[in-house]
Amino acid sequence: AHFRYKEKILSSNELDTVVTGNANGHPVRAFRNRLTRYIEELEKRGEGFEEIEKVAVGALKRAAKEGDVISGSLMAGQSSGLIKEVLSVSELIESIIEEAEEIIGHLGGITKW
């Protein structure tokens, strides 16, 4: 993902996302921005999926590849506000291993490894 997308995730909290698309059966959780506000307006007016799709097409690419955090689709899960650092895959795996070893150490021989 583009560094601006990652920065948005890091600077967010659990209240910074909104779910659009419930009305037409295509729900998407994303960070609030100009695009989500416009989609919410379209939904309030009763516009159908086809009309909303015209606005949304290419929006994820604009956000993820081009870094457009204003009008791109910044899809985000409910837990995105909990992310506070960007790690490489190897750093993430090492962190998981260290945490597992620490937990096993605290078990004090209760389990066999």
SVG drawing of the C-alpha trace seen along z (x, -y; Angstrom):
<svg xmlns="http://www.w3.org/2000/svg" viewBox="-34 -16 46 48">
<polyline fill="none" stroke="black" stroke-width="0.4" points="0.0,0.0 1.0,-3.6 2.8,-5.3 -0.1,-7.9 -2.6,-5.0 -0.3,-3.5 0.0,-6.9 -3.8,-7.2 -4.1,-3.9 -1.4,-4.8 -3.1,-8.1 -6.6,-6.8 -8.8,-5.6 -11.8,-3.3 -14.2,-6.2 -12.6,-7.2 -14.3,-4.6 -17.8,-4.5 -19.7,-1.6 -21.3,-2.5 -23.3,-0.3 -25.6,1.3 -28.6,0.0 -27.7,1.9 -26.3,5.0 -22.6,4.2 -21.3,2.9 -17.7,1.5 -15.9,0.1 -13.5,-2.7 -11.9,-5.7 -14.1,-8.8 -13.1,-11.1 -14.7,-13.1 -15.6,-9.8 -17.4,-8.2 -19.3,-11.5 -20.4,-11.6 -21.5,-8.0 -23.5,-8.6 -25.2,-11.5 -26.0,-9.2 -27.4,-6.6 -29.6,-9.1 -31.0,-10.2 -31.8,-6.5 -29.4,-6.1 -28.9,-2.5 -25.8,-0.4 -25.0,-1.2 -24.9,-5.0 -22.7,-4.5 -20.4,-2.1 -19.7,-4.8 -18.3,-7.0 -16.4,-4.2 -14.8,-2.5 -11.1,-2.8 -11.2,-4.4 -9.4,-1.6 -6.5,-1.8 -6.4,-5.5 -5.9,-5.1 -3.7,-2.0 -1.4,-2.5 -1.5,-6.3 -2.0,-7.5 -5.2,-9.5 -6.4,-9.7 -9.0,-12.4 -11.1,-10.8 -9.8,-7.2 -11.4,-4.3 -9.4,-3.8 -10.9,-0.4 -10.2,0.5 -11.4,3.1 -12.8,2.4 -9.5,3.0 -7.5,0.6 -7.5,-2.0 -5.4,0.4 -2.5,0.4 0.3,-1.8 3.3,-0.7 4.1,0.7 6.2,3.8 7.8,6.0 6.6,9.6 9.8,10.8 9.5,8.3 5.9,9.3 6.8,13.0 9.8,12.4 7.4,10.4 4.9,13.2 7.7,15.7 9.1,13.5 5.6,13.1 4.9,16.8 8.2,17.6 7.5,15.1 4.1,16.6 5.5,20.2 8.1,19.0 5.5,17.7 3.6,21.0 6.3,22.4 6.4,25.9 2.6,26.3 2.8,27.4 5.4,29.3 7.0,27.6"/>
</svg>
